[in-house]
């Protein structure tokens, strides 16, 4: 009986020691230090006038809210920069009257990530996503909400690729 108690205590202690050095966050990011989010450019040539500025500010907010990283303008551990390379509005799902039943907004962003701590993590990648809205809704009425939906998905993907450590 005494051996069983000693074995149980041993497992509890080993478990406590093993968990001591593991760091968890709700977002999955264990990254700490500083990050610089450079202003994105809109080289797509179309879309809302604040398209690239919104992406830049939303990225900064996401990193602040979902990681331990601090935003800085110089000498950072991580740098994110890039361009909005495509903004497309496309009719979808033709109806019997040869009209589109839905319209799709697609945004593509090219991102360059620099990890000044571990250069093997550096990458350049394109992220793209879309959102649909009914043809009965005008682009002007749907655009702000749909751009936000698209950016939410793209920003999540960028975050996962850069610092989430899943």
Secondary structure, DSSP 8 states (H G I E B T S, - for coil): -HHHHHHHHHHHHHHHHHHHT----SS----EEEEEE---EE-S--S-TTHHHHHHHHHHHHHHHHSEEEE-SSS-SEEEEEEEEEEEEEEEEE-TTS-EEEEEEEEEEEEEEEESS-GGG-EEEEEEEEEEEETTS-HHHHHHHHHHHHHHHHHHHHHHHHT---
